Amino acid sequence: MFYRPEEGHGLPHNPFNAIVTPRPIGWISTRGTLGDNLAPYSFFNAVSYVPPQVMFASTSVKEDRGDTKDTVAQLREHGVFCVNIVEAAMRDAMNQTGGMWDAGTDEFALAGIEKAECETIDCPRVAGAPAALECKVVQIVRLPGAANFVTFGEVTGVHMRDDCLRGGRFDVTTFQPLARMGYRDYAVVRDVFELKRPGE
């Protein structure tokens, strides 16, 4: 099968996000004039080492936030955010925070998630997350489409849960990262192996 996106795929569901998988989930926390917010984004990744930078994309809109959703609206106000890494054990709480809740809803409270304060920025974070990346906004880029915004952030502080450190490494096998597949599908990272690059 081949299709041109502008002409449609003719399938019951869009296959695009099922093709680009698995994707890490950026559980983004922000603070704004309406309070604290927490929402998952599966268009998320790290993009550079020095300085360390990450990106995530918001691709839909809420009527009470104009041209975007709560997260981007609050980034425009406050300029900082925290990326909380999602483990398999937190999947239900993460899913609860992904609803189209009214602006001003505190998803930490809604999902029963313990909140902690960041160290380098004025922002909440998920206290029990395996890791959390405190970020200041570098740039918000509007992409083609009605509500497509990509936010780039520089990491200014890194939290790692003590039990996730083994032998001087951040060990993902200690918590099993949750990844987004497509449609309503998710995956848990359980099998990890090493490959040496040529010449190493």
MDAnalysis code that builds the backbone (N, CA, C; Angstrom):
import MDAnalysis as mda
import numpy as np

u = mda.Universe.empty(600, n_residues=200, atom_resindex=np.repeat(np.arange(200), 3), trajectory=True)
u.add_TopologyAttr("name", ["N", "CA", "C"] * 200)
u.add_TopologyAttr("resid", np.arange(1, 201))
u.add_TopologyAttr("resname", ["MET", "PHE", "TYR", "ARG", "PRO", "GLU", "GLU", "GLY", "HIS", "GLY", "LEU", "PRO", "HIS", "ASN", "PRO", "PHE", "ASN", "ALA", "ILE", "VAL", "THR", "PRO", "ARG", "PRO", "ILE", "GLY", "TRP", "ILE", "SER", "THR", "ARG", "GLY", "THR", "LEU", "GLY", "ASP", "ASN", "LEU", "ALA", "PRO", "TYR", "SER", "PHE", "PHE", "ASN", "ALA", "VAL", "SER", "TYR", "VAL", "PRO", "PRO", "GLN", "VAL", "MET", "PHE", "ALA", "SER", "THR", "SER", "VAL", "LYS", "GLU", "ASP", "ARG", "GLY", "ASP", "THR", "LYS", "ASP", "THR", "VAL", "ALA", "GLN", "LEU", "ARG", "GLU", "HIS", "GLY", "VAL", "PHE", "CYS", "VAL", "ASN", "ILE", "VAL", "GLU", "ALA", "ALA", "MET", "ARG", "ASP", "ALA", "MET", "ASN", "GLN", "THR", "GLY", "GLY", "MET", "TRP", "ASP", "ALA", "GLY", "THR", "ASP", "GLU", "PHE", "ALA", "LEU", "ALA", "GLY", "ILE", "GLU", "LYS", "ALA", "GLU", "CYS", "GLU", "THR", "ILE", "ASP", "CYS", "PRO", "ARG", "VAL", "ALA", "GLY", "ALA", "PRO", "ALA", "ALA", "LEU", "GLU", "CYS", "LYS", "VAL", "VAL", "GLN", "ILE", "VAL", "ARG", "LEU", "PRO", "GLY", "ALA", "ALA", "ASN", "PHE", "VAL", "THR", "PHE", "GLY", "GLU", "VAL", "THR", "GLY", "VAL", "HIS", "MET", "ARG", "ASP", "ASP", "CYS", "LEU", "ARG", "GLY", "GLY", "ARG", "PHE", "ASP", "VAL", "THR", "THR", "PHE", "GLN", "PRO", "LEU", "ALA", "ARG", "MET", "GLY", "TYR", "ARG", "ASP", "TYR", "ALA", "VAL", "VAL", "ARG", "ASP", "VAL", "PHE", "GLU", "LEU", "LYS", "ARG", "PRO", "GLY", "GLU"])
u.atoms.positions = np.array([
    [0.836, -1.191, 0.000],
    [0.000, 0.000, 0.000],
    [0.875, 1.248, 0.000],
    [0.455, 2.219, -0.754],
    [1.091, 3.537, -0.755],
    [-0.004, 4.583, -0.716],
    [0.235, 5.653, 0.045],
    [-0.729, 6.750, 0.024],
    [-0.021, 8.086, 0.188],
    [-0.640, 9.107, -0.346],
    [-0.175, 10.472, -0.154],
    [-1.013, 11.079, 0.963],
    [-0.379, 11.575, 2.034],
    [-1.149, 12.082, 3.165],
    [-2.210, 13.108, 2.797],
    [-1.916, 13.962, 1.812],
    [-2.904, 14.984, 1.442],
    [-4.137, 14.392, 0.766],
    [-4.010, 13.163, 0.274],
    [-5.140, 12.506, -0.384],
    [-5.868, 11.521, 0.522],
    [-5.301, 11.248, 1.705],
    [-5.913, 10.318, 2.644],
    [-5.437, 8.893, 2.445],
    [-5.628, 8.067, 3.461],
    [-5.143, 6.683, 3.436],
    [-6.264, 5.665, 3.244],
    [-7.502, 6.064, 3.466],
    [-8.618, 5.163, 3.260],
    [-8.784, 4.079, 4.311],
    [-7.997, 4.144, 5.384],
    [-8.090, 3.164, 6.451],
    [-8.995, 3.691, 7.569],
    [-9.490, 2.820, 8.435],
    [-10.363, 3.282, 9.523],
    [-9.660, 4.231, 10.501],
    [-8.319, 4.081, 10.642],
    [-7.550, 4.907, 11.569],
    [-6.252, 5.337, 10.903],
    [-5.763, 6.505, 11.269],
    [-4.529, 7.039, 10.702],
    [-3.332, 6.181, 11.112],
    [-2.581, 5.628, 10.151],
    [-1.459, 4.751, 10.496],
    [-0.172, 5.488, 10.862],
    [-0.122, 6.802, 10.680],
    [1.151, 7.524, 10.807],
    [1.827, 7.316, 12.153],
    [1.082, 7.546, 13.248],
    [1.764, 7.447, 14.537],
    [2.004, 6.003, 14.968],
    [1.391, 5.041, 14.272],
    [1.692, 3.637, 14.530],
    [2.944, 3.195, 13.784],
    [3.316, 3.925, 12.750],
    [4.516, 3.605, 11.974],
    [5.758, 4.106, 12.698],
    [5.692, 5.316, 13.235],
    [6.835, 5.905, 13.942],
    [6.740, 5.486, 15.407],
    [7.217, 4.262, 15.705],
    [7.125, 3.721, 17.061],
    [8.331, 2.839, 17.369],
    [8.605, 2.578, 18.633],
    [7.951, 3.168, 19.800],
    [8.478, 4.571, 20.060],
    [7.689, 5.382, 20.731],
    [8.101, 6.747, 21.042],
    [8.111, 6.947, 22.554],
    [9.161, 7.578, 23.087],
    [9.139, 7.882, 24.519],
    [8.031, 8.885, 24.820],
    [7.563, 8.870, 26.045],
    [6.495, 9.774, 26.464],
    [7.089, 10.869, 27.342],
    [6.894, 12.097, 26.946],
    [7.280, 13.231, 27.779],
    [6.072, 13.650, 28.601],
    [6.133, 13.411, 29.886],
    [5.049, 13.801, 30.792],
    [5.383, 15.208, 31.259],
    [4.786, 16.192, 30.612],
    [5.217, 17.579, 30.758],
    [4.432, 18.289, 31.861],
    [5.166, 18.826, 32.820],
    [4.540, 19.630, 33.868],
    [4.896, 21.096, 33.674],
    [3.902, 21.959, 33.922],
    [4.074, 23.404, 33.760],
    [3.344, 24.135, 34.882],
    [3.642, 25.402, 34.996],
    [2.970, 26.279, 35.951],
    [2.599, 27.557, 35.224],
    [1.396, 28.072, 35.509],
    [0.943, 29.306, 34.872],
    [0.000, 30.066, 35.774],
    [-0.604, 31.097, 35.242],
    [-1.496, 31.932, 36.043],
    [-2.716, 31.168, 36.534],
    [-3.083, 30.086, 35.830],
    [-4.228, 29.287, 36.253],
    [-3.837, 28.117, 37.154],
    [-2.553, 27.966, 37.448],
    [-2.107, 26.892, 38.330],
    [-1.171, 25.920, 37.651],
    [-1.048, 24.741, 38.243],
    [-0.135, 23.712, 37.741],
    [-0.850, 22.776, 36.773],
    [-0.086, 22.253, 35.813],
    [-0.641, 21.385, 34.775],
    [0.319, 20.226, 34.537],
    [-0.245, 19.070, 34.163],
    [0.557, 17.888, 33.850],
    [-0.126, 17.136, 32.720],
    [0.608, 16.869, 31.638],
    [0.010, 16.205, 30.477],
    [1.069, 15.403, 29.721],
    [0.689, 14.237, 29.176],
    [1.635, 13.412, 28.417],
    [1.680, 13.792, 26.937],
    [2.891, 13.725, 26.382],
    [3.101, 14.011, 24.962],
    [3.991, 12.915, 24.376],
    [3.502, 12.249, 23.326],
    [4.285, 11.161, 22.752],
    [5.122, 11.586, 21.546],
    [4.973, 12.825, 21.096],
    [5.927, 13.369, 20.141],
    [6.985, 14.087, 20.976],
    [7.929, 13.307, 21.508],
    [8.919, 13.808, 22.458],
    [10.244, 13.094, 22.246],
    [11.363, 13.834, 22.445],
    [12.671, 13.198, 22.395],
    [13.757, 14.159, 22.829],
    [14.948, 13.593, 23.072],
    [16.149, 14.395, 23.291],
    [16.716, 14.771, 21.926],
    [17.318, 15.955, 21.831],
    [17.812, 16.394, 20.526],
    [19.275, 16.827, 20.515],
    [19.908, 17.027, 21.682],
    [21.331, 17.386, 21.686],
    [21.953, 17.113, 23.045],
    [23.293, 16.947, 23.038],
    [24.047, 16.695, 24.272],
    [24.525, 17.971, 24.952],
    [25.152, 18.872, 24.173],
    [25.791, 20.050, 24.762],
    [25.314, 21.311, 24.068],
    [24.517, 22.144, 24.757],
    [23.891, 21.815, 26.032],
    [22.797, 20.769, 25.838],
    [22.440, 20.037, 26.881],
    [21.381, 19.045, 26.720],
    [20.051, 19.729, 26.408],
    [19.378, 19.255, 25.348],
    [18.115, 19.849, 24.939],
    [17.121, 18.756, 24.558],
    [15.849, 19.056, 24.752],
    [14.765, 18.142, 24.414],
    [13.723, 18.887, 23.599],
    [12.816, 18.122, 23.003],
    [11.707, 18.733, 22.282],
    [10.442, 17.931, 22.521],
    [9.308, 18.589, 22.405],
    [8.030, 17.888, 22.362],
    [7.088, 18.697, 21.501],
    [6.119, 18.006, 20.909],
    [5.164, 18.670, 20.024],
    [3.754, 18.531, 20.566],
    [3.027, 19.628, 20.506],
    [1.603, 19.656, 20.845],
    [0.839, 19.814, 19.540],
    [-0.163, 18.951, 19.327],
    [-0.789, 18.903, 18.001],
    [-2.309, 19.055, 18.015],
    [-2.849, 19.526, 19.122],
    [-4.299, 19.722, 19.150],
    [-4.642, 20.989, 19.920],
    [-5.925, 21.289, 19.995],
    [-6.368, 22.564, 20.546],
    [-7.497, 22.328, 21.544],
    [-7.594, 23.228, 22.521],
    [-8.714, 23.238, 23.458],
    [-9.427, 24.576, 23.324],
    [-10.751, 24.547, 23.377],
    [-11.522, 25.783, 23.197],
    [-11.164, 26.840, 24.226],
    [-10.825, 26.423, 25.442],
    [-10.521, 27.402, 26.491],
    [-9.071, 27.869, 26.472],
    [-8.291, 27.438, 25.444],
    [-6.897, 27.871, 25.342],
    [-6.557, 28.473, 23.979],
    [-7.542, 28.837, 23.217],
    [-7.286, 29.510, 21.943],
    [-6.738, 28.582, 20.889],
    [-5.478, 28.798, 20.460],
    [-4.909, 28.055, 19.339],
    [-4.092, 26.839, 19.763],
    [-4.149, 26.447, 21.051],
    [-3.299, 25.360, 21.517],
    [-3.928, 24.667, 22.719],
    [-3.099, 23.975, 23.517],
    [-3.551, 23.301, 24.733],
    [-2.928, 23.971, 25.960],
    [-3.251, 23.467, 27.143],
    [-2.785, 24.089, 28.388],
    [-1.266, 24.203, 28.468],
    [-0.562, 23.152, 28.078],
    [0.890, 23.138, 28.233],
    [1.552, 24.282, 27.477],
    [1.267, 24.402, 26.196],
    [1.898, 25.462, 25.399],
    [1.434, 26.841, 25.870],
    [0.177, 26.958, 26.232],
    [-0.326, 28.236, 26.747],
    [0.468, 28.662, 27.980],
    [0.761, 27.714, 28.858],
    [1.504, 28.051, 30.071],
    [2.987, 28.289, 29.787],
    [3.528, 27.622, 28.779],
    [4.910, 27.895, 28.389],
    [5.056, 29.316, 27.868],
    [4.064, 29.781, 27.150],
    [4.097, 31.157, 26.655],
    [4.118, 32.159, 27.813],
    [3.448, 31.809, 28.891],
    [3.399, 32.691, 30.063],
    [4.679, 32.629, 30.887],
    [5.153, 31.404, 31.127],
    [6.143, 31.179, 32.181],
    [7.530, 30.797, 31.670],
    [7.614, 30.178, 30.487],
    [8.904, 29.917, 29.853],
    [9.704, 28.746, 30.396],
    [9.111, 27.914, 31.256],
    [9.826, 26.749, 31.771],
    [8.887, 25.555, 31.824],
    [9.478, 24.350, 31.836],
    [8.692, 23.129, 31.961],
    [9.575, 22.021, 32.496],
    [8.949, 20.943, 32.932],
    [9.693, 19.780, 33.394],
    [9.197, 18.555, 32.643],
    [10.130, 17.730, 32.158],
    [9.792, 16.468, 31.506],
    [9.951, 15.358, 32.534],
    [8.856, 14.701, 32.861],
    [8.875, 13.591, 33.799],
    [8.838, 12.289, 33.001],
    [9.756, 11.380, 33.291],
    [9.838, 10.121, 32.566],
    [8.804, 9.152, 33.141],
    [8.072, 8.483, 32.257],
    [6.965, 7.620, 32.677],
    [7.417, 6.169, 32.750],
    [7.202, 5.547, 33.914],
    [7.458, 4.119, 34.052],
    [6.153, 3.357, 33.905],
    [6.272, 2.058, 33.643],
    [5.092, 1.227, 33.434],
    [4.132, 1.294, 34.615],
    [4.662, 1.368, 35.826],
    [3.819, 1.394, 37.021],
    [2.959, 2.653, 37.111],
    [3.299, 3.682, 36.351],
    [2.557, 4.947, 36.393],
    [1.592, 5.107, 35.225],
    [1.365, 4.037, 34.471],
    [0.599, 4.174, 33.234],
    [-0.815, 4.694, 33.471],
    [-1.500, 4.232, 34.501],
    [-2.877, 4.669, 34.727],
    [-2.935, 6.138, 35.126],
    [-2.014, 6.565, 35.978],
    [-1.960, 7.971, 36.374],
    [-1.631, 8.850, 35.168],
    [-0.662, 8.416, 34.359],
    [-0.307, 9.164, 33.145],
    [-1.516, 9.297, 32.230],
    [-2.233, 8.199, 32.030],
    [-3.394, 8.213, 31.149],
    [-4.474, 9.164, 31.669],
    [-4.662, 9.201, 32.975],
    [-5.662, 10.090, 33.570],
    [-5.346, 11.562, 33.288],
    [-4.074, 11.899, 33.245],
    [-3.695, 13.298, 33.007],
    [-3.818, 13.701, 31.544],
    [-4.096, 12.744, 30.661],
    [-4.178, 13.040, 29.229],
    [-5.544, 13.486, 28.757],
    [-6.491, 13.636, 29.663],
    [-7.828, 14.066, 29.261],
    [-7.892, 15.548, 28.906],
    [-8.937, 15.926, 28.207],
    [-9.152, 17.336, 27.847],
    [-9.843, 18.048, 29.013],
    [-9.131, 18.181, 30.112],
    [-9.689, 18.808, 31.304],
    [-9.734, 20.318, 31.154],
    [-10.626, 20.956, 31.888],
    [-10.764, 22.412, 31.835],
    [-9.450, 23.089, 32.218],
    [-9.161, 24.211, 31.571],
    [-7.982, 25.003, 31.929],
    [-8.049, 25.331, 33.413],
    [-6.918, 25.182, 34.092],
    [-6.875, 25.423, 35.524],
    [-7.003, 24.166, 36.352],
    [-7.341, 23.028, 35.722],
    [-7.400, 21.758, 36.437],
    [-5.989, 21.327, 36.811],
    [-5.793, 20.957, 38.068],
    [-4.499, 20.441, 38.513],
    [-4.516, 18.925, 38.332],
    [-3.861, 18.453, 37.278],
    [-3.866, 17.019, 36.987],
    [-3.094, 16.208, 38.021],
    [-2.161, 16.838, 38.740],
    [-1.498, 16.131, 39.841],
    [-2.550, 15.664, 40.847],
    [-3.399, 16.597, 41.258],
    [-4.451, 16.269, 42.229],
    [-5.473, 15.318, 41.621],
    [-5.832, 15.571, 40.370],
    [-6.840, 14.747, 39.692],
    [-6.445, 13.276, 39.649],
    [-5.161, 13.013, 39.387],
    [-4.684, 11.637, 39.242],
    [-4.024, 11.099, 40.518],
    [-4.032, 11.893, 41.588],
    [-3.443, 11.439, 42.843],
    [-1.939, 11.282, 42.777],
    [-1.266, 12.216, 42.093],
    [0.182, 12.148, 41.903],
    [0.869, 13.101, 42.875],
    [1.869, 12.581, 43.595],
    [2.624, 13.443, 44.513],
    [3.444, 14.453, 43.716],
    [3.370, 15.689, 44.156],
    [4.037, 16.791, 43.476],
    [5.267, 17.228, 44.273],
    [6.324, 17.598, 43.571],
    [7.512, 18.171, 44.196],
    [7.909, 19.414, 43.412],
    [8.676, 20.285, 44.029],
    [9.146, 21.495, 43.352],
    [10.472, 21.228, 42.649],
    [10.652, 21.845, 41.506],
    [11.925, 21.776, 40.798],
    [12.976, 22.606, 41.528],
    [14.225, 22.401, 41.173],
    [15.338, 23.097, 41.827],
    [15.792, 24.332, 41.066],
    [15.829, 24.262, 39.717],
    [16.396, 25.362, 38.933],
    [15.342, 26.237, 38.274],
    [14.080, 25.802, 38.308],
    [12.997, 26.547, 37.676],
    [11.781, 26.550, 38.593],
    [10.882, 27.504, 38.392],
    [9.644, 27.582, 39.158],
    [8.599, 26.720, 38.466],
    [8.576, 25.440, 38.827],
    [7.721, 24.476, 38.135],
    [7.561, 23.240, 39.012],
    [6.410, 22.572, 38.951],
    [6.257, 21.320, 39.676],
    [6.834, 20.157, 38.879],
    [7.073, 19.046, 39.573],
    [7.492, 17.810, 38.911],
    [6.817, 16.633, 39.600],
    [6.830, 15.475, 38.937],
    [6.272, 14.255, 39.502],
    [7.297, 13.700, 40.484],
    [6.962, 13.715, 41.770],
    [7.934, 13.358, 42.810],
    [8.493, 11.954, 42.629],
    [7.672, 11.004, 42.229],
    [8.119, 9.621, 42.140],
    [8.621, 9.173, 40.792],
    [8.746, 10.066, 39.838],
    [9.189, 9.679, 38.496],
    [10.613, 9.126, 38.531],
    [10.933, 8.173, 37.662],
    [12.302, 7.655, 37.603],
    [13.336, 8.744, 37.316],
    [12.939, 9.710, 36.504],
    [13.811, 10.844, 36.198],
    [12.943, 12.029, 35.804],
    [13.486, 13.201, 35.981],
    [12.786, 14.429, 35.585],
    [13.816, 15.423, 35.079],
    [13.489, 16.089, 33.978],
    [14.381, 17.056, 33.340],
    [13.785, 18.446, 33.464],
    [14.437, 19.313, 34.228],
    [13.987, 20.694, 34.357],
    [14.478, 21.475, 33.140],
    [13.579, 22.208, 32.502],
    [13.918, 22.842, 31.228],
    [13.464, 24.293, 31.161],
    [14.265, 25.101, 30.486],
    [13.829, 26.444, 30.120],
    [13.582, 26.452, 28.617],
    [12.535, 27.134, 28.204],
    [12.167, 27.163, 26.792],
    [13.250, 27.869, 25.984],
    [13.692, 27.215, 24.930],
    [14.626, 27.809, 23.974],
    [13.838, 28.461, 22.843],
    [12.837, 27.736, 22.349],
    [12.063, 28.226, 21.217],
    [10.772, 27.429, 21.086],
    [9.697, 28.111, 20.742],
    [8.447, 27.451, 20.377],
    [8.233, 27.715, 18.894],
    [8.176, 26.652, 18.110],
    [8.078, 26.775, 16.654],
    [6.694, 26.329, 16.206],
    [6.047, 27.189, 15.438],
    [4.755, 26.818, 14.865],
    [5.001, 26.100, 13.544],
    [4.440, 24.903, 13.419],
    [4.582, 24.119, 12.197],
    [3.321, 24.244, 11.349],
    [3.386, 23.861, 10.070],
    [2.168, 23.852, 9.254],
    [1.084, 23.010, 9.919],
    [-0.149, 23.456, 9.792],
    [-1.269, 22.773, 10.428],
    [-1.940, 23.691, 11.433],
    [-3.128, 23.317, 11.824],
    [-3.951, 24.201, 12.655],
    [-3.388, 24.437, 14.046],
    [-2.798, 23.418, 14.673],
    [-2.401, 23.560, 16.076],
    [-1.083, 22.863, 16.387],
    [-0.162, 22.841, 15.431],
    [1.098, 22.122, 15.595],
    [2.201, 23.046, 16.099],
    [2.618, 22.813, 17.344],
    [3.689, 23.603, 17.956],
    [4.754, 22.666, 18.502],
    [6.022, 22.940, 18.180],
    [7.144, 22.193, 18.744],
    [7.877, 23.100, 19.713],
    [8.068, 22.626, 20.928],
    [8.805, 23.377, 21.936],
    [10.165, 22.725, 22.141],
    [11.219, 23.529, 22.060],
    [12.571, 23.087, 22.367],
    [12.956, 23.660, 23.722],
    [13.553, 22.835, 24.561],
    [13.954, 23.297, 25.879],
    [15.365, 22.864, 26.219],
    [16.083, 23.737, 26.937],
    [17.412, 23.399, 27.442],
    [17.279, 22.852, 28.851],
    [17.906, 21.719, 29.101],
    [17.820, 21.077, 30.406],
    [18.733, 21.803, 31.391],
    [18.145, 22.307, 32.469],
    [18.900, 23.061, 33.475],
    [19.077, 22.291, 34.778],
    [18.384, 21.181, 34.923],
    [18.503, 20.353, 36.120],
    [17.984, 18.958, 35.845],
    [18.619, 17.957, 36.437],
    [18.243, 16.561, 36.202],
    [18.034, 15.848, 37.535],
    [16.854, 15.258, 37.706],
    [16.558, 14.421, 38.870],
    [16.580, 12.962, 38.420],
    [17.243, 12.096, 39.204],
    [17.218, 10.655, 38.952],
    [16.880, 9.954, 40.262],
    [15.911, 9.081, 40.219],
    [15.536, 8.336, 41.416],
    [16.686, 7.403, 41.803],
    [17.028, 7.367, 43.080],
    [18.209, 6.631, 43.521],
    [18.198, 5.170, 43.115],
    [17.025, 4.522, 43.146],
    [16.978, 3.096, 42.815],
    [17.191, 2.827, 41.329],
    [17.205, 3.884, 40.515],
    [17.416, 3.722, 39.072],
    [18.894, 3.809, 38.692],
    [19.754, 4.072, 39.662],
    [21.188, 4.150, 39.414],
    [21.839, 2.838, 39.832],
    [22.506, 2.200, 38.866],
    [23.215, 0.947, 39.133],
    [24.558, 0.971, 38.431],
    [25.602, 0.729, 39.181],
    [26.938, 0.667, 38.595],
    [27.337, 1.954, 37.897],
    [26.872, 3.080, 38.410],
    [27.213, 4.368, 37.819],
    [26.439, 4.705, 36.557],
    [25.387, 3.943, 36.276],
    [24.571, 4.186, 35.081],
    [23.111, 4.358, 35.474],
    [22.398, 5.161, 34.689],
    [20.946, 5.246, 34.824],
    [20.394, 4.013, 34.121],
    [19.831, 3.076, 34.890],
    [19.473, 1.764, 34.381],
    [17.964, 1.668, 34.167],
    [17.551, 1.663, 32.898],
    [16.115, 1.649, 32.591],
    [15.450, 0.329, 32.955],
    [16.240, -0.725, 33.146],
    [15.631, -2.000, 33.519],
    [15.084, -1.979, 34.942],
    [15.461, -0.992, 35.733],
    [14.978, -0.900, 37.112],
    [13.542, -0.403, 37.192],
    [13.059, 0.238, 36.127],
    [11.705, 0.796, 36.202],
    [10.836, 0.516, 34.980],
    [11.369, 0.007, 33.911],
    [10.623, -0.330, 32.704],
    [9.883, 0.874, 32.104],
    [10.552, 1.627, 31.227],
    [9.929, 2.795, 30.595],
    [8.678, 2.413, 29.798],
    [7.709, 3.302, 29.829],
    [6.500, 3.143, 29.033],
    [6.695, 3.892, 27.719],
    [6.329, 3.263, 26.623],
    [6.475, 3.885, 25.300],
    [5.135, 3.894, 24.585],
    [4.966, 4.859, 23.705],
    [3.739, 4.999, 22.925],
    [3.918, 4.296, 21.600],
    [2.937, 3.550, 21.207],
    [2.964, 2.896, 19.906],
    [2.069, 3.706, 18.967],
    [0.904, 3.201, 18.650],
    [-0.043, 3.954, 17.831],
    [-1.443, 3.635, 18.304],
    [-2.403, 4.364, 17.768],
    [-3.794, 4.127, 18.152],
    [-3.903, 4.213, 19.680],
    [-4.395, 3.148, 20.342],
    [-4.443, 3.122, 21.816],
    [-3.363, 2.208, 22.397],
    [-2.361, 1.896, 21.607],
    [-1.356, 0.907, 21.984],
    [-0.135, 1.534, 22.651],
    [0.344, 0.828, 23.674],
    [1.563, 1.203, 24.392],
    [2.469, -0.013, 24.478],
    [3.719, 0.206, 24.883],
    [4.658, -0.893, 25.079],
    [5.490, -0.609, 26.321],
    [5.992, -1.666, 26.926],
    [6.879, -1.557, 28.079],
    [8.251, -2.071, 27.672],
    [9.293, -1.304, 27.971],
    [10.655, -1.713, 27.636],
    [11.147, -2.674, 28.708],
    [11.311, -3.940, 28.315],
    [11.780, -4.965, 29.251],
    [13.088, -5.619, 28.796],
    [13.288, -5.749, 27.506],
    [14.485, -6.406, 26.974],
    [15.492, -5.358, 26.527],
    [16.644, -5.354, 27.157],
    [17.686, -4.367, 26.860],
    [18.968, -5.112, 26.502],
    [19.651, -4.663, 25.450],
    [20.918, -5.270, 25.062],
    [21.850, -4.176, 24.561],
    [23.150, -4.500, 24.523],
    [24.159, -3.547, 24.078],
    [24.650, -3.900, 22.685],
    [24.993, -2.863, 21.919],
    [25.681, -3.018, 20.636],
    [26.837, -2.025, 20.626],
    [28.008, -2.478, 20.245],
    [29.145, -1.580, 20.099],
    [29.147, -1.000, 18.694],
    [29.435, 0.284, 18.598],
    [29.550, 0.907, 17.285],
    [30.835, 0.401, 16.598],
    [30.855, 0.386, 15.267],
    [32.072, -0.011, 14.565],
    [33.252, 0.870, 14.996],
    [34.359, 0.240, 15.315],
    [35.548, 0.981, 15.705],
    [35.687, 1.178, 17.198],
    [34.677, 0.817, 17.978],
    [34.778, 0.965, 19.437],
    [35.536, -0.201, 20.066],
])
